[in-house]
């Protein structure tokens, strides 16, 4: 039987981040995932991207992930928010002298590659790809997992990083609050004639928000990722458009301020929903990422809230280990629960509220929203607080999110 400090179910963007964070802090892990990552080698760009907040990038630098990015990402220097194409709106940008971007845009394939490379160089990370757990015993004195090849692994703690359909969460009987929105997200990448200058645009329409996110330029010119929330019944129609027609629709939706557009990546669509676990811990169990919470991509917070889970859980475990505590100890789990529950709930509530607020149709509602944005734009402290939320730098910040070792 192989023993480790933490067993992680799920080798995705959050699971591998946790393994790297633990490794950088002297704790070992075994990562178990049924996927075969070799099938993704040399994969062409599929249009999917991730906005990694500035605090998450600090953690990536602190735990060595940033050293493995195959290409640099595209920095987000400012965020402009508007209600449709009407005048007025909000602008978020760092104060003078603050050179740290609000976030960095990475292609998902490059983010996966960096996390895998970091995990493979980890001295205390055991990657078990194409492996499935067939039996899990979370007992009084530890966790024992039997894999489909008959091998067994043991640890004081099991972490579920399996995504929103987490079977481990379901098996633990953790209740969920969840619902679906009448929206689907269309995701792709566009080329445009004018430079984006590092500005991310979020344009709200009653049917859903339209986001353009600045990608790093390539040898052929300027690029932006698009996340377009449309009515769920309209998603199939958007996917069936020709590339030229889709680019023309996107150009019209943003008012053409980036010039002529063309599609340079496949389009994908996924339904939008909300889910939030009643608890993120159980007996020798912790949930991270989408296994614990999922939200509308209206503010690009989803994956970054998962990275905040990683930073907090790692700090709780490392500090517990230094005190000689059992890593599955209920007191440590409760500390993680307290640390993360308020933040995840408030972010989830805010994204849900924004989705509903901006979905109210009519000129009066639009005028009220624009008035509110104008007021916020003129009140520095309020605007700065909202920008800190977008950066992931508000609240009781774990050390890794400050860029500091634990």
Secondary structure, 3 states (H helix, E strand, C coil): CEECCEEEECCCHHHHHHHHHHHHCCCCEEEEECCCHHHHCCCCCCCCEEEEEHHHHHHHHHCCCHHHCCCCCEEECEEEEEECCCCCCEEEECCCCCCCCCEEEEEHHHHHHHHHHHHHHCCCEEEEECCCEEEEEEECCEEEEEECCCCEEEECEEEECCCCCCHHHHHCCCCEEEEEEEEEEEEEEEEECCCCCCEEEEEEECCEEEEEEEEEEECCEEEEEEEEEEECCCHHHHHHCCHHHHHHHHHHHCCCCCCCEEECCCCEEEEEEEEEECCCEECCEEECHHHCEECCHHHCCHHHHHHHHHHHHHHHHHHHHHCCCCCCCHHHHHHHHHHHHHHHHHHHHHHHHHHHHHCCCCHHHHHHHHHHHHHHHHCHHHHHHHHHHHHCCCCCCCHHHHCCCC
